[in-house]
Amino acid sequence: MRNSSVKNENNWAVEVLPKCSEYDLGYNYTECGICKLCKDEGCPALAKYMCRLDHIIADMMGADLVRTKTLAEGGDMCDFRYSLKNRT
């Protein structure tokens, strides 16, 4: 049985931001498990393409995603800002 206290090195570190008038949900990733895994597997360039799926997923959930930088493209964080498309 695996020890549950073992830290997974390919994990994320996230800061959830308070809701504000500019977006409905915001958070910043300062560590990315996908970036770490891609680097460990020798394909770090793949991570930025995987990041692009976030916009497709947001659209499928009925939200707009604004992100100005990602760790995969050399940013100091991934800044996710979601806004609901249809407010009723």
Backbone as XML, in Angstrom:
<?xml version="1.0"?>
<chain id="A" units="angstrom">
  <residue number="1" name="MET">
    <atom name="N" x="0.841" y="-1.173" z="0.000"/>
    <atom name="CA" x="0.000" y="0.000" z="0.000"/>
    <atom name="C" x="0.890" y="1.241" z="0.000"/>
  </residue>
  <residue number="2" name="ARG">
    <atom name="N" x="0.540" y="2.201" z="-0.792"/>
    <atom name="CA" x="1.321" y="3.432" z="-0.903"/>
    <atom name="C" x="1.056" y="4.343" z="0.297"/>
  </residue>
  <residue number="3" name="ASN">
    <atom name="N" x="2.095" y="4.960" z="0.776"/>
    <atom name="CA" x="1.990" y="5.892" z="1.894"/>
    <atom name="C" x="1.344" y="7.184" z="1.397"/>
  </residue>
  <residue number="4" name="SER">
    <atom name="N" x="0.236" y="7.579" z="2.005"/>
    <atom name="CA" x="-0.485" y="8.765" z="1.548"/>
    <atom name="C" x="0.247" y="10.063" z="1.865"/>
  </residue>
  <residue number="5" name="SER">
    <atom name="N" x="1.289" y="10.001" z="2.677"/>
    <atom name="CA" x="2.034" y="11.217" z="2.998"/>
    <atom name="C" x="3.138" y="11.511" z="1.987"/>
  </residue>
  <residue number="6" name="VAL">
    <atom name="N" x="3.332" y="10.629" z="1.013"/>
    <atom name="CA" x="4.352" y="10.850" z="-0.012"/>
    <atom name="C" x="3.882" y="11.973" z="-0.931"/>
  </residue>
  <residue number="7" name="LYS">
    <atom name="N" x="4.743" y="12.977" z="-1.128"/>
    <atom name="CA" x="4.388" y="14.112" z="-1.976"/>
    <atom name="C" x="4.647" y="13.759" z="-3.436"/>
  </residue>
  <residue number="8" name="ASN">
    <atom name="N" x="3.671" y="14.013" z="-4.268"/>
    <atom name="CA" x="3.827" y="13.831" z="-5.703"/>
    <atom name="C" x="4.586" y="15.036" z="-6.251"/>
  </residue>
  <residue number="9" name="GLU">
    <atom name="N" x="5.757" y="14.808" z="-6.802"/>
    <atom name="CA" x="6.572" y="15.908" z="-7.309"/>
    <atom name="C" x="5.942" y="16.590" z="-8.515"/>
  </residue>
  <residue number="10" name="ASN">
    <atom name="N" x="5.128" y="15.868" z="-9.279"/>
    <atom name="CA" x="4.467" y="16.448" z="-10.450"/>
    <atom name="C" x="3.084" y="16.950" z="-10.060"/>
  </residue>
  <residue number="11" name="ASN">
    <atom name="N" x="3.057" y="17.922" z="-9.164"/>
    <atom name="CA" x="1.807" y="18.439" z="-8.640"/>
    <atom name="C" x="1.679" y="19.915" z="-8.982"/>
  </residue>
  <residue number="12" name="TRP">
    <atom name="N" x="0.571" y="20.510" z="-8.577"/>
    <atom name="CA" x="0.284" y="21.909" z="-8.825"/>
    <atom name="C" x="0.347" y="22.694" z="-7.521"/>
  </residue>
  <residue number="13" name="ALA">
    <atom name="N" x="0.650" y="23.976" z="-7.623"/>
    <atom name="CA" x="0.519" y="24.917" z="-6.505"/>
    <atom name="C" x="-0.380" y="26.038" z="-7.010"/>
  </residue>
  <residue number="14" name="VAL">
    <atom name="N" x="-1.458" y="26.305" z="-6.284"/>
    <atom name="CA" x="-2.462" y="27.255" z="-6.764"/>
    <atom name="C" x="-2.853" y="28.238" z="-5.673"/>
  </residue>
  <residue number="15" name="GLU">
    <atom name="N" x="-3.136" y="29.460" z="-6.093"/>
    <atom name="CA" x="-3.685" y="30.497" z="-5.229"/>
    <atom name="C" x="-5.050" y="30.869" z="-5.800"/>
  </residue>
  <residue number="16" name="VAL">
    <atom name="N" x="-6.110" y="30.621" z="-5.036"/>
    <atom name="CA" x="-7.462" y="30.982" z="-5.465"/>
    <atom name="C" x="-7.708" y="32.431" z="-5.053"/>
  </residue>
  <residue number="17" name="LEU">
    <atom name="N" x="-8.199" y="33.224" z="-5.993"/>
    <atom name="CA" x="-8.411" y="34.648" z="-5.753"/>
    <atom name="C" x="-9.857" y="34.925" z="-5.357"/>
  </residue>
  <residue number="18" name="PRO">
    <atom name="N" x="-10.105" y="35.976" z="-4.591"/>
    <atom name="CA" x="-11.484" y="36.331" z="-4.256"/>
    <atom name="C" x="-12.232" y="36.800" z="-5.499"/>
  </residue>
  <residue number="19" name="LYS">
    <atom name="N" x="-13.531" y="36.533" z="-5.525"/>
    <atom name="CA" x="-14.361" y="36.968" z="-6.646"/>
    <atom name="C" x="-14.369" y="38.494" z="-6.694"/>
  </residue>
  <residue number="20" name="CYS">
    <atom name="N" x="-14.366" y="39.016" z="-7.916"/>
    <atom name="CA" x="-14.420" y="40.470" z="-8.070"/>
    <atom name="C" x="-15.250" y="40.806" z="-9.299"/>
  </residue>
  <residue number="21" name="SER">
    <atom name="N" x="-15.402" y="42.078" z="-9.599"/>
    <atom name="CA" x="-16.241" y="42.497" z="-10.721"/>
    <atom name="C" x="-15.621" y="42.166" z="-12.078"/>
  </residue>
  <residue number="22" name="GLU">
    <atom name="N" x="-14.333" y="41.896" z="-12.120"/>
    <atom name="CA" x="-13.658" y="41.620" z="-13.388"/>
    <atom name="C" x="-13.806" y="40.177" z="-13.853"/>
  </residue>
  <residue number="23" name="TYR">
    <atom name="N" x="-14.094" y="39.254" z="-12.945"/>
    <atom name="CA" x="-14.228" y="37.837" z="-13.288"/>
    <atom name="C" x="-15.024" y="37.127" z="-12.198"/>
  </residue>
  <residue number="24" name="ASP">
    <atom name="N" x="-15.521" y="35.926" z="-12.539"/>
    <atom name="CA" x="-16.286" y="35.125" z="-11.583"/>
    <atom name="C" x="-15.399" y="34.184" z="-10.778"/>
  </residue>
  <residue number="25" name="LEU">
    <atom name="N" x="-14.346" y="33.705" z="-11.392"/>
    <atom name="CA" x="-13.413" y="32.801" z="-10.721"/>
    <atom name="C" x="-12.013" y="33.110" z="-11.215"/>
  </residue>
  <residue number="26" name="GLY">
    <atom name="N" x="-11.102" y="33.282" z="-10.293"/>
    <atom name="CA" x="-9.722" y="33.551" z="-10.670"/>
    <atom name="C" x="-8.763" y="32.766" z="-9.802"/>
  </residue>
  <residue number="27" name="TYR">
    <atom name="N" x="-7.726" y="32.267" z="-10.422"/>
    <atom name="CA" x="-6.671" y="31.612" z="-9.662"/>
    <atom name="C" x="-5.363" y="31.675" z="-10.436"/>
  </residue>
  <residue number="28" name="ASN">
    <atom name="N" x="-4.278" y="31.551" z="-9.696"/>
    <atom name="CA" x="-2.933" y="31.576" z="-10.263"/>
    <atom name="C" x="-2.223" y="30.286" z="-9.902"/>
  </residue>
  <residue number="29" name="TYR">
    <atom name="N" x="-1.726" y="29.613" z="-10.919"/>
    <atom name="CA" x="-0.875" y="28.449" z="-10.689"/>
    <atom name="C" x="0.573" y="28.915" z="-10.704"/>
  </residue>
  <residue number="30" name="THR">
    <atom name="N" x="1.315" y="28.584" z="-9.656"/>
    <atom name="CA" x="2.741" y="28.908" z="-9.618"/>
    <atom name="C" x="3.604" y="27.673" z="-9.839"/>
  </residue>
  <residue number="31" name="GLU">
    <atom name="N" x="2.982" y="26.510" z="-9.808"/>
    <atom name="CA" x="3.627" y="25.248" z="-10.178"/>
    <atom name="C" x="2.614" y="24.443" z="-10.977"/>
  </residue>
  <residue number="32" name="CYS">
    <atom name="N" x="3.086" y="23.745" z="-12.000"/>
    <atom name="CA" x="2.192" y="22.996" z="-12.881"/>
    <atom name="C" x="2.666" y="21.558" z="-13.041"/>
  </residue>
  <residue number="33" name="GLY">
    <atom name="N" x="1.806" y="20.631" z="-12.682"/>
    <atom name="CA" x="2.122" y="19.218" z="-12.816"/>
    <atom name="C" x="2.335" y="18.788" z="-14.258"/>
  </residue>
  <residue number="34" name="ILE">
    <atom name="N" x="1.602" y="19.396" z="-15.177"/>
    <atom name="CA" x="1.757" y="19.046" z="-16.591"/>
    <atom name="C" x="3.125" y="19.499" z="-17.103"/>
  </residue>
  <residue number="35" name="CYS">
    <atom name="N" x="3.522" y="20.716" z="-16.748"/>
    <atom name="CA" x="4.857" y="21.207" z="-17.152"/>
    <atom name="C" x="5.956" y="20.312" z="-16.595"/>
  </residue>
  <residue number="36" name="LYS">
    <atom name="N" x="5.811" y="19.946" z="-15.328"/>
    <atom name="CA" x="6.821" y="19.099" z="-14.689"/>
    <atom name="C" x="6.891" y="17.728" z="-15.352"/>
  </residue>
  <residue number="37" name="LEU">
    <atom name="N" x="5.730" y="17.138" z="-15.622"/>
    <atom name="CA" x="5.693" y="15.821" z="-16.245"/>
    <atom name="C" x="6.290" y="15.865" z="-17.648"/>
  </residue>
  <residue number="38" name="CYS">
    <atom name="N" x="5.910" y="16.872" z="-18.433"/>
    <atom name="CA" x="6.451" y="16.989" z="-19.789"/>
    <atom name="C" x="7.968" y="17.163" z="-19.761"/>
  </residue>
  <residue number="39" name="LYS">
    <atom name="N" x="8.460" y="17.954" z="-18.824"/>
    <atom name="CA" x="9.909" y="18.140" z="-18.696"/>
    <atom name="C" x="10.584" y="16.825" z="-18.324"/>
  </residue>
  <residue number="40" name="ASP">
    <atom name="N" x="10.014" y="16.114" z="-17.344"/>
    <atom name="CA" x="10.581" y="14.834" z="-16.915"/>
    <atom name="C" x="10.606" y="13.810" z="-18.044"/>
  </residue>
  <residue number="41" name="GLU">
    <atom name="N" x="9.616" y="13.878" z="-18.933"/>
    <atom name="CA" x="9.519" y="12.916" z="-20.033"/>
    <atom name="C" x="10.269" y="13.375" z="-21.284"/>
  </residue>
  <residue number="42" name="GLY">
    <atom name="N" x="10.937" y="14.526" z="-21.199"/>
    <atom name="CA" x="11.747" y="14.994" z="-22.317"/>
    <atom name="C" x="10.978" y="15.694" z="-23.419"/>
  </residue>
  <residue number="43" name="CYS">
    <atom name="N" x="9.776" y="16.161" z="-23.122"/>
    <atom name="CA" x="8.981" y="16.854" z="-24.136"/>
    <atom name="C" x="8.371" y="18.138" z="-23.559"/>
  </residue>
  <residue number="44" name="PRO">
    <atom name="N" x="9.188" y="19.059" z="-23.049"/>
    <atom name="CA" x="8.644" y="20.258" z="-22.407"/>
    <atom name="C" x="7.818" y="21.139" z="-23.340"/>
  </residue>
  <residue number="45" name="ALA">
    <atom name="N" x="8.096" y="21.114" z="-24.636"/>
    <atom name="CA" x="7.343" y="21.937" z="-25.585"/>
    <atom name="C" x="5.888" y="21.496" z="-25.707"/>
  </residue>
  <residue number="46" name="LEU">
    <atom name="N" x="5.600" y="20.261" z="-25.376"/>
    <atom name="CA" x="4.230" y="19.749" z="-25.462"/>
    <atom name="C" x="3.292" y="20.451" z="-24.483"/>
  </residue>
  <residue number="47" name="ALA">
    <atom name="N" x="3.800" y="20.896" z="-23.358"/>
    <atom name="CA" x="2.957" y="21.482" z="-22.309"/>
    <atom name="C" x="2.165" y="22.681" z="-22.811"/>
  </residue>
  <residue number="48" name="LYS">
    <atom name="N" x="2.773" y="23.556" z="-23.608"/>
    <atom name="CA" x="2.053" y="24.750" z="-24.058"/>
    <atom name="C" x="0.861" y="24.399" z="-24.945"/>
  </residue>
  <residue number="49" name="TYR">
    <atom name="N" x="0.951" y="23.292" z="-25.654"/>
    <atom name="CA" x="-0.182" y="22.871" z="-26.475"/>
    <atom name="C" x="-1.292" y="22.292" z="-25.603"/>
  </residue>
  <residue number="50" name="MET">
    <atom name="N" x="-0.914" y="21.626" z="-24.551"/>
    <atom name="CA" x="-1.913" y="21.098" z="-23.620"/>
    <atom name="C" x="-2.639" y="22.245" z="-22.918"/>
  </residue>
  <residue number="51" name="CYS">
    <atom name="N" x="-1.932" y="23.339" z="-22.662"/>
    <atom name="CA" x="-2.548" y="24.514" z="-22.031"/>
    <atom name="C" x="-3.682" y="25.076" z="-22.886"/>
  </residue>
  <residue number="52" name="ARG">
    <atom name="N" x="-3.552" y="24.982" z="-24.167"/>
    <atom name="CA" x="-4.570" y="25.539" z="-25.072"/>
    <atom name="C" x="-5.913" y="24.836" z="-24.930"/>
  </residue>
  <residue number="53" name="LEU">
    <atom name="N" x="-5.884" y="23.619" z="-24.423"/>
    <atom name="CA" x="-7.141" y="22.905" z="-24.180"/>
    <atom name="C" x="-7.986" y="23.593" z="-23.117"/>
  </residue>
  <residue number="54" name="ASP">
    <atom name="N" x="-7.378" y="24.365" z="-22.240"/>
    <atom name="CA" x="-8.119" y="25.053" z="-21.183"/>
    <atom name="C" x="-9.198" y="25.965" z="-21.754"/>
  </residue>
  <residue number="55" name="HIS">
    <atom name="N" x="-8.924" y="26.609" z="-22.878"/>
    <atom name="CA" x="-9.914" y="27.491" z="-23.507"/>
    <atom name="C" x="-11.086" y="26.688" z="-24.060"/>
  </residue>
  <residue number="56" name="ILE">
    <atom name="N" x="-10.812" y="25.538" z="-24.631"/>
    <atom name="CA" x="-11.870" y="24.670" z="-25.158"/>
    <atom name="C" x="-12.733" y="24.154" z="-24.018"/>
  </residue>
  <residue number="57" name="ILE">
    <atom name="N" x="-12.107" y="23.725" z="-22.950"/>
    <atom name="CA" x="-12.842" y="23.212" z="-21.792"/>
    <atom name="C" x="-13.695" y="24.313" z="-21.176"/>
  </residue>
  <residue number="58" name="ALA">
    <atom name="N" x="-13.157" y="25.514" z="-21.046"/>
    <atom name="CA" x="-13.923" y="26.640" z="-20.498"/>
    <atom name="C" x="-15.155" y="26.903" z="-21.350"/>
  </residue>
  <residue number="59" name="ASP">
    <atom name="N" x="-14.982" y="26.908" z="-22.659"/>
    <atom name="CA" x="-16.107" y="27.132" z="-23.569"/>
    <atom name="C" x="-17.170" y="26.055" z="-23.396"/>
  </residue>
  <residue number="60" name="MET">
    <atom name="N" x="-16.752" y="24.809" z="-23.256"/>
    <atom name="CA" x="-17.702" y="23.710" z="-23.060"/>
    <atom name="C" x="-18.457" y="23.850" z="-21.738"/>
  </residue>
  <residue number="61" name="MET">
    <atom name="N" x="-17.847" y="24.526" z="-20.762"/>
    <atom name="CA" x="-18.486" y="24.734" z="-19.461"/>
    <atom name="C" x="-19.316" y="26.020" z="-19.437"/>
  </residue>
  <residue number="62" name="GLY">
    <atom name="N" x="-19.367" y="26.743" z="-20.554"/>
    <atom name="CA" x="-20.141" y="27.978" z="-20.609"/>
    <atom name="C" x="-19.433" y="29.173" z="-20.000"/>
  </residue>
  <residue number="63" name="ALA">
    <atom name="N" x="-18.117" y="29.181" z="-20.071"/>
    <atom name="CA" x="-17.342" y="30.277" z="-19.491"/>
    <atom name="C" x="-16.327" y="30.797" z="-20.502"/>
  </residue>
  <residue number="64" name="ASP">
    <atom name="N" x="-15.956" y="32.040" z="-20.316"/>
    <atom name="CA" x="-14.846" y="32.622" z="-21.061"/>
    <atom name="C" x="-13.617" y="32.563" z="-20.172"/>
  </residue>
  <residue number="65" name="LEU">
    <atom name="N" x="-12.492" y="32.222" z="-20.752"/>
    <atom name="CA" x="-11.227" y="32.177" z="-20.023"/>
    <atom name="C" x="-10.294" y="33.235" z="-20.583"/>
  </residue>
  <residue number="66" name="VAL">
    <atom name="N" x="-9.791" y="34.062" z="-19.696"/>
    <atom name="CA" x="-8.745" y="35.017" z="-20.058"/>
    <atom name="C" x="-7.499" y="34.609" z="-19.289"/>
  </residue>
  <residue number="67" name="ARG">
    <atom name="N" x="-6.429" y="34.434" z="-20.030"/>
    <atom name="CA" x="-5.156" y="34.074" z="-19.403"/>
    <atom name="C" x="-4.064" y="34.808" z="-20.173"/>
  </residue>
  <residue number="68" name="THR">
    <atom name="N" x="-3.260" y="35.583" z="-19.470"/>
    <atom name="CA" x="-2.251" y="36.398" z="-20.147"/>
    <atom name="C" x="-0.873" y="35.758" z="-20.172"/>
  </residue>
  <residue number="69" name="LYS">
    <atom name="N" x="-0.678" y="34.721" z="-19.353"/>
    <atom name="CA" x="0.629" y="34.063" z="-19.324"/>
    <atom name="C" x="0.486" y="32.657" z="-18.763"/>
  </residue>
  <residue number="70" name="THR">
    <atom name="N" x="1.438" y="31.811" z="-19.147"/>
    <atom name="CA" x="1.468" y="30.444" z="-18.628"/>
    <atom name="C" x="2.899" y="30.067" z="-18.269"/>
  </residue>
  <residue number="71" name="LEU">
    <atom name="N" x="3.014" y="29.153" z="-17.349"/>
    <atom name="CA" x="4.325" y="28.608" z="-16.987"/>
    <atom name="C" x="4.956" y="27.913" z="-18.188"/>
  </residue>
  <residue number="72" name="ALA">
    <atom name="N" x="4.125" y="27.244" z="-18.982"/>
    <atom name="CA" x="4.625" y="26.491" z="-20.134"/>
    <atom name="C" x="5.254" y="27.387" z="-21.194"/>
  </residue>
  <residue number="73" name="GLU">
    <atom name="N" x="4.849" y="28.657" z="-21.210"/>
    <atom name="CA" x="5.411" y="29.586" z="-22.192"/>
    <atom name="C" x="6.376" y="30.578" z="-21.545"/>
  </residue>
  <residue number="74" name="GLY">
    <atom name="N" x="6.869" y="30.223" z="-20.349"/>
    <atom name="CA" x="7.901" y="31.022" z="-19.710"/>
    <atom name="C" x="7.415" y="32.058" z="-18.715"/>
  </residue>
  <residue number="75" name="GLY">
    <atom name="N" x="6.108" y="32.117" z="-18.465"/>
    <atom name="CA" x="5.580" y="33.061" z="-17.487"/>
    <atom name="C" x="5.917" y="32.646" z="-16.066"/>
  </residue>
  <residue number="76" name="ASP">
    <atom name="N" x="5.752" y="33.579" z="-15.139"/>
    <atom name="CA" x="6.010" y="33.275" z="-13.736"/>
    <atom name="C" x="4.836" y="32.561" z="-13.076"/>
  </residue>
  <residue number="77" name="MET">
    <atom name="N" x="3.707" y="32.494" z="-13.802"/>
    <atom name="CA" x="2.510" y="31.804" z="-13.322"/>
    <atom name="C" x="1.549" y="31.619" z="-14.484"/>
  </residue>
  <residue number="78" name="CYS">
    <atom name="N" x="0.518" y="30.823" z="-14.250"/>
    <atom name="CA" x="-0.621" y="30.732" z="-15.159"/>
    <atom name="C" x="-1.750" y="31.493" z="-14.477"/>
  </residue>
  <residue number="79" name="ASP">
    <atom name="N" x="-2.213" y="32.563" z="-15.102"/>
    <atom name="CA" x="-3.251" y="33.396" z="-14.493"/>
    <atom name="C" x="-4.602" y="33.114" z="-15.157"/>
  </residue>
  <residue number="80" name="PHE">
    <atom name="N" x="-5.406" y="32.315" z="-14.506"/>
    <atom name="CA" x="-6.723" y="31.938" z="-15.003"/>
    <atom name="C" x="-7.764" y="32.931" z="-14.498"/>
  </residue>
  <residue number="81" name="ARG">
    <atom name="N" x="-8.596" y="33.473" z="-15.416"/>
    <atom name="CA" x="-9.712" y="34.330" z="-15.040"/>
    <atom name="C" x="-10.924" y="33.867" z="-15.846"/>
  </residue>
  <residue number="82" name="TYR">
    <atom name="N" x="-11.908" y="33.323" z="-15.148"/>
    <atom name="CA" x="-13.114" y="32.806" z="-15.786"/>
    <atom name="C" x="-14.279" y="33.760" z="-15.565"/>
  </residue>
  <residue number="83" name="SER">
    <atom name="N" x="-15.077" y="33.941" z="-16.604"/>
    <atom name="CA" x="-16.327" y="34.693" z="-16.518"/>
    <atom name="C" x="-17.418" y="33.852" z="-17.151"/>
  </residue>
  <residue number="84" name="LEU">
    <atom name="N" x="-18.564" y="33.788" z="-16.502"/>
    <atom name="CA" x="-19.690" y="33.046" z="-17.057"/>
    <atom name="C" x="-20.210" y="33.757" z="-18.294"/>
  </residue>
  <residue number="85" name="LYS">
    <atom name="N" x="-20.561" y="32.980" z="-19.323"/>
    <atom name="CA" x="-21.039" y="33.568" z="-20.571"/>
    <atom name="C" x="-22.477" y="34.054" z="-20.456"/>
  </residue>
  <residue number="86" name="ASN">
    <atom name="N" x="-23.361" y="33.206" z="-19.966"/>
    <atom name="CA" x="-24.785" y="33.529" z="-19.916"/>
    <atom name="C" x="-25.233" y="33.717" z="-18.480"/>
  </residue>
  <residue number="87" name="ARG">
    <atom name="N" x="-25.352" y="34.944" z="-18.084"/>
    <atom name="CA" x="-25.840" y="35.238" z="-16.731"/>
    <atom name="C" x="-27.329" y="35.510" z="-16.813"/>
  </residue>
  <residue number="88" name="THR">
    <atom name="N" x="-28.077" y="34.815" z="-15.990"/>
    <atom name="CA" x="-29.529" y="35.032" z="-15.989"/>
    <atom name="C" x="-30.003" y="35.425" z="-14.621"/>
  </residue>
</chain>
